[in-house]
């Protein structure tokens, strides 16, 4: 009888361990996906910052041209 209970407990523990392994795997995949997404957002942010600076410089240059006319 005791062996049956221990066997059942062992199976429950193994199932719980398997479930946790799957959850950990999923979380690692989510973490990697978020890391990649963050890198992409950072690149886009940097690009937009560069475009703002470039546009401001172009506007200054055009204002100077207009003032010369």
mmCIF file as gemmi writes it, N, C-alpha and C atoms, coordinates in Angstrom:
data_model
loop_
_atom_site.group_PDB
_atom_site.id
_atom_site.type_symbol
_atom_site.label_atom_id
_atom_site.label_alt_id
_atom_site.label_comp_id
_atom_site.label_asym_id
_atom_site.label_entity_id
_atom_site.label_seq_id
_atom_site.pdbx_PDB_ins_code
_atom_site.Cartn_x
_atom_site.Cartn_y
_atom_site.Cartn_z
_atom_site.occupancy
_atom_site.B_iso_or_equiv
_atom_site.pdbx_formal_charge
_atom_site.auth_seq_id
_atom_site.auth_asym_id
_atom_site.pdbx_PDB_model_num
ATOM 1 N N . UNK Axp A 1 ? 0.817 -1.195 0 1 0 ? 1 A 1
ATOM 2 C CA . UNK Axp A 1 ? 0 0 0 1 0 ? 1 A 1
ATOM 3 C C . UNK Axp A 1 ? 0.862 1.261 0 1 0 ? 1 A 1
ATOM 4 N N . UNK Axp A 2 ? 1.887 1.236 0.832 1 0 ? 2 A 1
ATOM 5 C CA . UNK Axp A 2 ? 2.772 2.39 0.933 1 0 ? 2 A 1
ATOM 6 C C . UNK Axp A 2 ? 3.501 2.646 -0.385 1 0 ? 2 A 1
ATOM 7 N N . UNK Axp A 3 ? 3.863 1.585 -1.069 1 0 ? 3 A 1
ATOM 8 C CA . UNK Axp A 3 ? 4.543 1.705 -2.361 1 0 ? 3 A 1
ATOM 9 C C . UNK Axp A 3 ? 3.621 2.378 -3.369 1 0 ? 3 A 1
ATOM 10 N N . UNK Axp A 4 ? 2.368 2.044 -3.36 1 0 ? 4 A 1
ATOM 11 C CA . UNK Axp A 4 ? 1.406 2.634 -4.291 1 0 ? 4 A 1
ATOM 12 C C . UNK Axp A 4 ? 1.291 4.138 -4.035 1 0 ? 4 A 1
ATOM 13 N N . UNK Axp A 5 ? 1.227 4.525 -2.781 1 0 ? 5 A 1
ATOM 14 C CA . UNK Axp A 5 ? 1.141 5.942 -2.428 1 0 ? 5 A 1
ATOM 15 C C . UNK Axp A 5 ? 2.413 6.669 -2.858 1 0 ? 5 A 1
ATOM 16 N N . UNK Axp A 6 ? 3.564 6.06 -2.583 1 0 ? 6 A 1
ATOM 17 C CA . UNK Axp A 6 ? 4.839 6.682 -2.961 1 0 ? 6 A 1
ATOM 18 C C . UNK Axp A 6 ? 4.953 6.801 -4.475 1 0 ? 6 A 1
ATOM 19 N N . UNK Axp A 7 ? 4.504 5.767 -5.179 1 0 ? 7 A 1
ATOM 20 C CA . UNK Axp A 7 ? 4.541 5.803 -6.645 1 0 ? 7 A 1
ATOM 21 C C . UNK Axp A 7 ? 3.65 6.92 -7.169 1 0 ? 7 A 1
ATOM 22 N N . UNK Axp A 8 ? 2.477 7.058 -6.602 1 0 ? 8 A 1
ATOM 23 C CA . UNK Axp A 8 ? 1.555 8.117 -7 1 0 ? 8 A 1
ATOM 24 C C . UNK Axp A 8 ? 2.154 9.493 -6.709 1 0 ? 8 A 1
ATOM 25 N N . UNK Axp A 9 ? 2.742 9.64 -5.545 1 0 ? 9 A 1
ATOM 26 C CA . UNK Axp A 9 ? 3.382 10.91 -5.184 1 0 ? 9 A 1
ATOM 27 C C . UNK Axp A 9 ? 4.525 11.241 -6.137 1 0 ? 9 A 1
ATOM 28 N N . UNK Axp A 10 ? 5.294 10.226 -6.471 1 0 ? 10 A 1
ATOM 29 C CA . UNK Axp A 10 ? 6.417 10.426 -7.391 1 0 ? 10 A 1
ATOM 30 C C . UNK Axp A 10 ? 5.918 10.884 -8.759 1 0 ? 10 A 1
ATOM 31 N N . UNK Axp A 11 ? 4.85 10.29 -9.256 1 0 ? 11 A 1
ATOM 32 C CA . UNK Axp A 11 ? 4.278 10.695 -10.545 1 0 ? 11 A 1
ATOM 33 C C . UNK Axp A 11 ? 3.763 12.134 -10.487 1 0 ? 11 A 1
ATOM 34 N N . UNK Axp A 12 ? 3.132 12.492 -9.384 1 0 ? 12 A 1
ATOM 35 C CA . UNK Axp A 12 ? 2.654 13.873 -9.222 1 0 ? 12 A 1
ATOM 36 C C . UNK Axp A 12 ? 3.825 14.849 -9.248 1 0 ? 12 A 1
ATOM 37 N N . UNK Axp A 13 ? 4.875 14.487 -8.549 1 0 ? 13 A 1
ATOM 38 C CA . UNK Axp A 13 ? 6.065 15.344 -8.512 1 0 ? 13 A 1
ATOM 39 C C . UNK Axp A 13 ? 6.686 15.452 -9.905 1 0 ? 13 A 1
ATOM 40 N N . UNK Axp A 14 ? 6.766 14.334 -10.622 1 0 ? 14 A 1
ATOM 41 C CA . UNK Axp A 14 ? 7.324 14.35 -11.978 1 0 ? 14 A 1
ATOM 42 C C . UNK Axp A 14 ? 6.468 15.21 -12.905 1 0 ? 14 A 1
ATOM 43 N N . UNK Axp A 15 ? 5.158 15.109 -12.777 1 0 ? 15 A 1
ATOM 44 C CA . UNK Axp A 15 ? 4.262 15.925 -13.598 1 0 ? 15 A 1
ATOM 45 C C . UNK Axp A 15 ? 4.442 17.412 -13.283 1 0 ? 15 A 1
ATOM 46 N N . UNK Axp A 16 ? 4.548 17.718 -12.011 1 0 ? 16 A 1
ATOM 47 C CA . UNK Axp A 16 ? 4.758 19.111 -11.608 1 0 ? 16 A 1
ATOM 48 C C . UNK Axp A 16 ? 6.09 19.622 -12.155 1 0 ? 16 A 1
ATOM 49 N N . UNK Axp A 17 ? 7.122 18.8 -12.097 1 0 ? 17 A 1
ATOM 50 C CA . UNK Axp A 17 ? 8.435 19.184 -12.625 1 0 ? 17 A 1
ATOM 51 C C . UNK Axp A 17 ? 8.353 19.421 -14.125 1 0 ? 17 A 1
ATOM 52 N N . UNK Axp A 18 ? 7.672 18.54 -14.839 1 0 ? 18 A 1
ATOM 53 C CA . UNK Axp A 18 ? 7.517 18.708 -16.29 1 0 ? 18 A 1
ATOM 54 C C . UNK Axp A 18 ? 6.759 19.991 -16.615 1 0 ? 18 A 1
ATOM 55 N N . UNK Axp A 19 ? 5.729 20.262 -15.845 1 0 ? 19 A 1
ATOM 56 C CA . UNK Axp A 19 ? 4.957 21.485 -16.052 1 0 ? 19 A 1
ATOM 57 C C . UNK Axp A 19 ? 5.834 22.712 -15.834 1 0 ? 19 A 1
ATOM 58 N N . UNK Axp A 20 ? 6.624 22.697 -14.776 1 0 ? 20 A 1
ATOM 59 C CA . UNK Axp A 20 ? 7.518 23.816 -14.508 1 0 ? 20 A 1
ATOM 60 C C . UNK Axp A 20 ? 8.579 23.971 -15.6 1 0 ? 20 A 1
ATOM 61 N N . UNK Axp A 21 ? 9.088 22.872 -16.1 1 0 ? 21 A 1
ATOM 62 C CA . UNK Axp A 21 ? 10.071 22.935 -17.194 1 0 ? 21 A 1
ATOM 63 C C . UNK Axp A 21 ? 9.461 23.594 -18.417 1 0 ? 21 A 1
ATOM 64 N N . UNK Axp A 22 ? 8.223 23.237 -18.75 1 0 ? 22 A 1
ATOM 65 C CA . UNK Axp A 22 ? 7.556 23.841 -19.907 1 0 ? 22 A 1
ATOM 66 C C . UNK Axp A 22 ? 7.327 25.335 -19.673 1 0 ? 22 A 1
ATOM 67 N N . UNK Axp A 23 ? 6.921 25.706 -18.462 1 0 ? 23 A 1
ATOM 68 C CA . UNK Axp A 23 ? 6.705 27.114 -18.162 1 0 ? 23 A 1
ATOM 69 C C . UNK Axp A 23 ? 7.999 27.904 -18.245 1 0 ? 23 A 1
ATOM 70 N N . UNK Axp A 24 ? 9.081 27.325 -17.734 1 0 ? 24 A 1
ATOM 71 C CA . UNK Axp A 24 ? 10.391 27.987 -17.808 1 0 ? 24 A 1
ATOM 72 C C . UNK Axp A 24 ? 10.816 28.167 -19.262 1 0 ? 24 A 1
ATOM 73 N N . UNK Axp A 25 ? 10.629 27.137 -20.078 1 0 ? 25 A 1
ATOM 74 C CA . UNK Axp A 25 ? 10.966 27.22 -21.501 1 0 ? 25 A 1
ATOM 75 C C . UNK Axp A 25 ? 10.174 28.343 -22.17 1 0 ? 25 A 1
ATOM 76 N N . UNK Axp A 26 ? 8.881 28.405 -21.878 1 0 ? 26 A 1
ATOM 77 C CA . UNK Axp A 26 ? 8.027 29.436 -22.467 1 0 ? 26 A 1
ATOM 78 C C . UNK Axp A 26 ? 8.482 30.828 -22.022 1 0 ? 26 A 1
ATOM 79 N N . UNK Axp A 27 ? 8.796 30.964 -20.744 1 0 ? 27 A 1
ATOM 80 C CA . UNK Axp A 27 ? 9.256 32.261 -20.244 1 0 ? 27 A 1
ATOM 81 C C . UNK Axp A 27 ? 10.577 32.678 -20.892 1 0 ? 27 A 1
ATOM 82 N N . UNK Axp A 28 ? 11.462 31.725 -21.101 1 0 ? 28 A 1
ATOM 83 C CA . UNK Axp A 28 ? 12.732 32.045 -21.778 1 0 ? 28 A 1
ATOM 84 C C . UNK Axp A 28 ? 12.481 32.508 -23.212 1 0 ? 28 A 1
ATOM 85 N N . UNK Axp A 29 ? 11.545 31.834 -23.892 1 0 ? 29 A 1
ATOM 86 C CA . UNK Axp A 29 ? 11.219 32.244 -25.262 1 0 ? 29 A 1
ATOM 87 C C . UNK Axp A 29 ? 10.592 33.638 -25.258 1 0 ? 29 A 1
ATOM 88 N N . UNK Axp A 30 ? 9.706 33.897 -24.304 1 0 ? 30 A 1
ATOM 89 C CA . UNK Axp A 30 ? 9.099 35.225 -24.187 1 0 ? 30 A 1
ATOM 90 C C . UNK Axp A 30 ? 10.16 36.283 -23.896 1 0 ? 30 A 1
ATOM 91 N N . UNK Axp A 31 ? 11.089 35.937 -23.025 1 0 ? 31 A 1
ATOM 92 C CA . UNK Axp A 31 ? 12.169 36.862 -22.681 1 0 ? 31 A 1
ATOM 93 C C . UNK Axp A 31 ? 13.007 37.194 -23.918 1 0 ? 31 A 1
ATOM 94 N N . UNK Axp A 32 ? 13.33 36.197 -24.714 1 0 ? 32 A 1
ATOM 95 C CA . UNK Axp A 32 ? 14.116 36.417 -25.929 1 0 ? 32 A 1
ATOM 96 C C . UNK Axp A 32 ? 13.336 37.268 -26.925 1 0 ? 32 A 1
ATOM 97 N N . UNK Axp A 33 ? 12.037 36.98 -27.051 1 0 ? 33 A 1
ATOM 98 C CA . UNK Axp A 33 ? 11.189 37.753 -27.958 1 0 ? 33 A 1
ATOM 99 C C . UNK Axp A 33 ? 11.147 39.214 -27.512 1 0 ? 33 A 1
ATOM 100 N N . UNK Axp A 34 ? 11.012 39.443 -26.223 1 0 ? 34 A 1
ATOM 101 C CA . UNK Axp A 34 ? 10.977 40.816 -25.713 1 0 ? 34 A 1
ATOM 102 C C . UNK Axp A 34 ? 12.32 41.515 -25.892 1 0 ? 34 A 1
ATOM 103 N N . UNK Axp A 35 ? 13.414 40.782 -25.743 1 0 ? 35 A 1
ATOM 104 C CA . UNK Axp A 35 ? 14.747 41.366 -25.953 1 0 ? 35 A 1
ATOM 105 C C . UNK Axp A 35 ? 14.892 41.842 -27.393 1 0 ? 35 A 1
ATOM 106 N N . UNK Axp A 36 ? 14.467 40.997 -28.328 1 0 ? 36 A 1
ATOM 107 C CA . UNK Axp A 36 ? 14.548 41.348 -29.746 1 0 ? 36 A 1
ATOM 108 C C . UNK Axp A 36 ? 13.644 42.541 -30.049 1 0 ? 36 A 1
ATOM 109 N N . UNK Axp A 37 ? 12.438 42.515 -29.492 1 0 ? 37 A 1
ATOM 110 C CA . UNK Axp A 37 ? 11.503 43.617 -29.702 1 0 ? 37 A 1
ATOM 111 C C . UNK Axp A 37 ? 12.069 44.926 -29.146 1 0 ? 37 A 1
ATOM 112 N N . UNK Axp A 38 ? 12.706 44.85 -27.975 1 0 ? 38 A 1
ATOM 113 C CA . UNK Axp A 38 ? 13.308 46.041 -27.381 1 0 ? 38 A 1
ATOM 114 C C . UNK Axp A 38 ? 14.442 46.579 -28.255 1 0 ? 38 A 1
ATOM 115 N N . UNK Axp A 39 ? 15.263 45.687 -28.791 1 0 ? 39 A 1
ATOM 116 C CA . UNK Axp A 39 ? 16.345 46.126 -29.684 1 0 ? 39 A 1
ATOM 117 C C . UNK Axp A 39 ? 15.782 46.832 -30.908 1 0 ? 39 A 1
ATOM 118 N N . UNK Axp A 40 ? 14.716 46.271 -31.474 1 0 ? 40 A 1
ATOM 119 C CA . UNK Axp A 40 ? 14.1 46.881 -32.651 1 0 ? 40 A 1
ATOM 120 C C . UNK Axp A 40 ? 13.523 48.256 -32.325 1 0 ? 40 A 1
ATOM 121 N N . UNK Axp A 41 ? 12.871 48.369 -31.179 1 0 ? 41 A 1
ATOM 122 C CA . UNK Axp A 41 ? 12.308 49.661 -30.762 1 0 ? 41 A 1
ATOM 123 C C . UNK Axp A 41 ? 13.42 50.677 -30.521 1 0 ? 41 A 1
ATOM 124 N N . UNK Axp A 42 ? 14.523 50.229 -29.937 1 0 ? 42 A 1
ATOM 125 C CA . UNK Axp A 42 ? 15.656 51.14 -29.687 1 0 ? 42 A 1
ATOM 126 C C . UNK Axp A 42 ? 16.246 51.64 -30.998 1 0 ? 42 A 1
ATOM 127 N N . UNK Axp A 43 ? 16.375 50.737 -31.978 1 0 ? 43 A 1
ATOM 128 C CA . UNK Axp A 43 ? 16.885 51.155 -33.284 1 0 ? 43 A 1
ATOM 129 C C . UNK Axp A 43 ? 15.952 52.182 -33.919 1 0 ? 43 A 1
ATOM 130 N N . UNK Axp A 44 ? 14.649 51.919 -33.846 1 0 ? 44 A 1
ATOM 131 C CA . UNK Axp A 44 ? 13.671 52.851 -34.409 1 0 ? 44 A 1
ATOM 132 C C . UNK Axp A 44 ? 13.747 54.196 -33.687 1 0 ? 44 A 1
ATOM 133 N N . UNK Axp A 45 ? 13.875 54.164 -32.36 1 0 ? 45 A 1
ATOM 134 C CA . UNK Axp A 45 ? 13.993 55.384 -31.55 1 0 ? 45 A 1
ATOM 135 C C . UNK Axp A 45 ? 15.217 56.191 -31.976 1 0 ? 45 A 1
ATOM 136 N N . UNK Axp A 46 ? 16.351 55.506 -32.115 1 0 ? 46 A 1
ATOM 137 C CA . UNK Axp A 46 ? 17.585 56.181 -32.524 1 0 ? 46 A 1
ATOM 138 C C . UNK Axp A 46 ? 17.444 56.778 -33.922 1 0 ? 46 A 1
ATOM 139 N N . UNK Axp A 47 ? 16.819 56.038 -34.831 1 0 ? 47 A 1
ATOM 140 C CA . UNK Axp A 47 ? 16.614 56.522 -36.194 1 0 ? 47 A 1
ATOM 141 C C . UNK Axp A 47 ? 15.738 57.772 -36.196 1 0 ? 47 A 1
ATOM 142 N N . UNK Axp A 48 ? 14.671 57.743 -35.4 1 0 ? 48 A 1
ATOM 143 C CA . UNK Axp A 48 ? 13.79 58.909 -35.338 1 0 ? 48 A 1
ATOM 144 C C . UNK Axp A 48 ? 14.527 60.12 -34.755 1 0 ? 48 A 1
ATOM 145 N N . UNK Axp A 49 ? 15.362 59.897 -33.763 1 0 ? 49 A 1
ATOM 146 C CA . UNK Axp A 49 ? 16.149 60.987 -33.201 1 0 ? 49 A 1
ATOM 147 C C . UNK Axp A 49 ? 17.074 61.596 -34.241 1 0 ? 49 A 1
ATOM 148 N N . UNK Axp A 50 ? 17.696 60.731 -35.037 1 0 ? 50 A 1
ATOM 149 C CA . UNK Axp A 50 ? 18.573 61.207 -36.11 1 0 ? 50 A 1
ATOM 150 C C . UNK Axp A 50 ? 17.766 62.007 -37.143 1 0 ? 50 A 1
ATOM 151 N N . UNK Axp A 51 ? 16.585 61.516 -37.497 1 0 ? 51 A 1
ATOM 152 C CA . UNK Axp A 51 ? 15.753 62.211 -38.485 1 0 ? 51 A 1
ATOM 153 C C . UNK Axp A 51 ? 15.324 63.587 -37.976 1 0 ? 51 A 1
ATOM 154 N N . UNK Axp A 52 ? 15.02 63.677 -36.679 1 0 ? 52 A 1
ATOM 155 C CA . UNK Axp A 52 ? 14.632 64.969 -36.104 1 0 ? 52 A 1
ATOM 156 C C . UNK Axp A 52 ? 15.787 65.961 -36.221 1 0 ? 52 A 1
ATOM 157 N N . UNK Axp A 53 ? 16.977 65.519 -35.854 1 0 ? 53 A 1
ATOM 158 C CA . UNK Axp A 53 ? 18.149 66.404 -35.932 1 0 ? 53 A 1
ATOM 159 C C . UNK Axp A 53 ? 18.391 66.829 -37.375 1 0 ? 53 A 1
ATOM 160 N N . UNK Axp A 54 ? 18.296 65.892 -38.295 1 0 ? 54 A 1
ATOM 161 C CA . UNK Axp A 54 ? 18.521 66.197 -39.717 1 0 ? 54 A 1
ATOM 162 C C . UNK Axp A 54 ? 17.48 67.19 -40.223 1 0 ? 54 A 1
ATOM 163 N N . UNK Axp A 55 ? 16.22 66.97 -39.874 1 0 ? 55 A 1
ATOM 164 C CA . UNK Axp A 55 ? 15.161 67.884 -40.315 1 0 ? 55 A 1
ATOM 165 C C . UNK Axp A 55 ? 15.361 69.286 -39.746 1 0 ? 55 A 1
ATOM 166 N N . UNK Axp A 56 ? 15.773 69.369 -38.47 1 0 ? 56 A 1
ATOM 167 C CA . UNK Axp A 56 ? 16.021 70.678 -37.87 1 0 ? 56 A 1
ATOM 168 C C . UNK Axp A 56 ? 17.163 71.394 -38.576 1 0 ? 56 A 1
ATOM 169 N N . UNK Axp A 57 ? 18.211 70.655 -38.914 1 0 ? 57 A 1
ATOM 170 C CA . UNK Axp A 57 ? 19.336 71.254 -39.637 1 0 ? 57 A 1
ATOM 171 C C . UNK Axp A 57 ? 18.895 71.714 -41.028 1 0 ? 57 A 1
ATOM 172 N N . UNK Axp A 58 ? 18.09 70.907 -41.705 1 0 ? 58 A 1
ATOM 173 C CA . UNK Axp A 58 ? 17.59 71.278 -43.036 1 0 ? 58 A 1
ATOM 174 C C . UNK Axp A 58 ? 16.716 72.53 -42.962 1 0 ? 58 A 1
ATOM 175 N N . UNK Axp A 59 ? 15.879 72.622 -41.914 1 0 ? 59 A 1
ATOM 176 C CA . UNK Axp A 59 ? 15.026 73.803 -41.764 1 0 ? 59 A 1
ATOM 177 C C . UNK Axp A 59 ? 15.87 75.051 -41.541 1 0 ? 59 A 1
ATOM 178 N N . UNK Axp A 60 ? 16.918 74.942 -40.716 1 0 ? 60 A 1
ATOM 179 C CA . UNK Axp A 60 ? 17.8 76.086 -40.481 1 0 ? 60 A 1
ATOM 180 C C . UNK Axp A 60 ? 18.469 76.527 -41.768 1 0 ? 60 A 1
ATOM 181 N N . UNK Axp A 61 ? 18.924 75.543 -42.538 1 0 ? 61 A 1
ATOM 182 C CA . UNK Axp A 61 ? 19.603 75.846 -43.798 1 0 ? 61 A 1
ATOM 183 C C . UNK Axp A 61 ? 18.632 76.532 -44.767 1 0 ? 61 A 1
ATOM 184 N N . UNK Axp A 62 ? 17.39 76.034 -44.831 1 0 ? 62 A 1
ATOM 185 C CA . UNK Axp A 62 ? 16.403 76.642 -45.727 1 0 ? 62 A 1
ATOM 186 C C . UNK Axp A 62 ? 16.005 78.037 -45.262 1 0 ? 62 A 1
ATOM 187 N N . UNK Axp A 63 ? 15.908 78.264 -43.962 1 0 ? 63 A 1
ATOM 188 C CA . UNK Axp A 63 ? 15.597 79.59 -43.445 1 0 ? 63 A 1
ATOM 189 C C . UNK Axp A 63 ? 16.692 80.573 -43.799 1 0 ? 63 A 1
ATOM 190 N N . UNK Axp A 64 ? 17.95 80.127 -43.74 1 0 ? 64 A 1
ATOM 191 C CA . UNK Axp A 64 ? 19.07 80.989 -44.111 1 0 ? 64 A 1
ATOM 192 C C . UNK Axp A 64 ? 18.984 81.357 -45.576 1 0 ? 64 A 1
ATOM 193 N N . UNK Axp A 65 ? 18.632 80.359 -46.418 1 0 ? 65 A 1
ATOM 194 C CA . UNK Axp A 65 ? 18.502 80.627 -47.86 1 0 ? 65 A 1
ATOM 195 C C . UNK Axp A 65 ? 17.383 81.639 -48.111 1 0 ? 65 A 1
ATOM 196 N N . UNK Axp A 66 ? 16.268 81.471 -47.402 1 0 ? 66 A 1
ATOM 197 C CA . UNK Axp A 66 ? 15.142 82.385 -47.576 1 0 ? 66 A 1
ATOM 198 C C . UNK Axp A 66 ? 15.54 83.802 -47.156 1 0 ? 66 A 1
ATOM 199 N N . UNK Axp A 67 ? 16.264 83.916 -46.056 1 0 ? 67 A 1
ATOM 200 C CA . UNK Axp A 67 ? 16.691 85.227 -45.579 1 0 ? 67 A 1
ATOM 201 C C . UNK Axp A 67 ? 17.672 85.897 -46.542 1 0 ? 67 A 1
ATOM 202 N N . UNK Axp A 68 ? 18.447 85.098 -47.277 1 0 ? 68 A 1
ATOM 203 C CA . UNK Axp A 68 ? 19.379 85.672 -48.246 1 0 ? 68 A 1
ATOM 204 C C . UNK Axp A 68 ? 18.667 86.209 -49.469 1 0 ? 68 A 1
ATOM 205 N N . UNK Axp A 69 ? 17.477 85.678 -49.746 1 0 ? 69 A 1
ATOM 206 C CA . UNK Axp A 69 ? 16.734 86.146 -50.901 1 0 ? 69 A 1
ATOM 207 C C . UNK Axp A 69 ? 16.055 87.41 -50.584 1 0 ? 69 A 1
